[in-house]
Amino acid sequence: MEEKYTNKTERTYSAYGMSLKNPLLWIAVLFVAASLASRAAYHLIDGTRALPGFYRIAATAIEALVIVLFAAALIKNGEKRLYLTAKPVLFYAVFLIIRQSVYFANRADGFALEKGRGWLLAALIAGYLLLAILYRLAVNTGGRSRIRCTPRRIAALAAFFAALILQLAFNKRILALDDRLLMYDIVAILFALCAALCVLIGMKKTVSSRPLPMAGDRTDGRRVRSLDPLNGVAVYIMPDRTAASNLFKDCFECTNAEAYIREKREAGLDSFGYTHLLLAAYARTVAKLPAVNRFISGQRIYSRGDSIEISMAIKKDMSTDGSETIINVCLSPDDTAETVYEKLNREIEAVKNTSELDSSFDKLAGFFNLIPGVFLKLTVHIIKTMDYFGKLPKFILKLSPFHGSMFITSMGSLGIPPIYHHLYDFGNIPVFLAFGMKRRENEVQQDGSIVQKKYIDFTVNTDERICDGFYFATAFKYFKRLLGDPQRLDAPPETVIDDIE
């Protein structure tokens, strides 16, 4: 188990992508436009021969949508997540299979069946499925560099030409189209496939010492694929975050922390406090023990990598009727205490400068409040379903206080001990940390003398499924040591350890 968490600096990973500067990317987009134009011309001339008008319009709309989605995925994500173009290619292959099967069955004169040419349809279906599979294998890289992509590309190119020849034979021998219709139909398909062909030819290799995005990853995390089998089963045995919660309480002696905070304030960080210190210590803990920065969505375990997203509630003034909101702060494992101070204060000031203490999330929540109750319940259900499959838009993930690495709350500012706060089943935050006010405790020393020390209690609620208990214990012992020796947070960490693959 321990060997899995070591930093494998000798490993390299590779992925293929297409930057916006690659001319083949824009040639692919032009092929998409040409395919749309050719398909429109085909139906304008004589699309009624094979199908009624309604089905012809529906088929055209679906085909247009699929290839436009391909172009959009290529432009938006082609450089880092080229594998996102694989789904439109698969959908297009399935569309063509259904379309040609309907055409085949619609031959009222029984020509195709009488001539025993069902084998041609079967070959065409196999050809398109093979093309979709090989295309996905070619673009879905991101693993170890020992996985070569060249054979995959060659196989995909061979499948491309095979599918095109089969399509040409199908149009001529089964549909018996005249030359002009045959030309428009085959050209429409040819242009669409050529867009994928441009990707296969033009994609460029990127090499990294860290795992690169692959199919199955989310926009907010990389799927962890090399866990023990027990971890994969546990997320189904305990599907809800609340049922998988572990709670514990600890404390740290804050003499050194107090001196450190005074030092920072004297150096010009006027509002530096325990919240900044705890966040800096947690970021440093993630740098050394990155598994605590995982999360679970859709019964899968993901790693946030270098993104440590913290949520916390703030009040405009400490009164019972003071307005409250939630802010999100994005930290990095190599942040120092001063960097954390700047990032957190920037977010706090941006919100406190508003008249009603409104964060961007408040505005989003205000929009949802305009939806009638019954429809709002349906809307939330749709959002949860999209989140389960990793399809939530990025702007919602960015604004949501329920998606992140940790939620932190200060009970010390309220003058009470820390509470045991629950985790949210909505979203994916796996850790909730609360810390309380300072308390004094008299301790008997070895020489019999009594010394009064100051402590701050903190409670932690964790999602036990993201890593094992030993790992959690190691992480929070290290976290506590940093709070006792905060000067270590003044410089970036010597190394930042990557999570397992």
Secondary structure, DSSP 4 states (H G I P E B T S, - for coil): -GGGGS--TT--EEEEE--TT-HHHHHHHHHHHHHHHHHHHHHHHHGGGTS-HHHHHHHHHHHHHHHHHHHHHHHHHTTT-GGGGHHHHHHHHHHHHHHHHHHHHT-TT-HHHHTT-HHHHHHHHHHHHHHHHHHHHHH---SBTTS-SHHHHHHHHHHHHHHHHHHHHHIIIII---HHHHHHHHHHHHHHHHHHHHHHHH-EEEEESS----TT-BTTBEE-----HHHHHHHHHS-STTTTEEEEEEEEE-HHHHHHHHHHHHTT-TT--HHHHHHHHHHHHHHH-GGGGEEEETTEEEE-TT-EEEEEEEESSSSTT--EEEEEEEE-TT--HHHHHHHHHHHHHHHHTSTT---HHHHHHHHHHTS-HHHHHHHHHHHHHHHHTT---HHHHHH-TTSSSEEEEESGGGTSPPP-PPPPSSS---EEEEEEEEEEEEEE-TTS-EEEEEEEEEEEEEETTSS-HHHHHHHHHHHHHHHHSGGGGGS--S--PPPP-
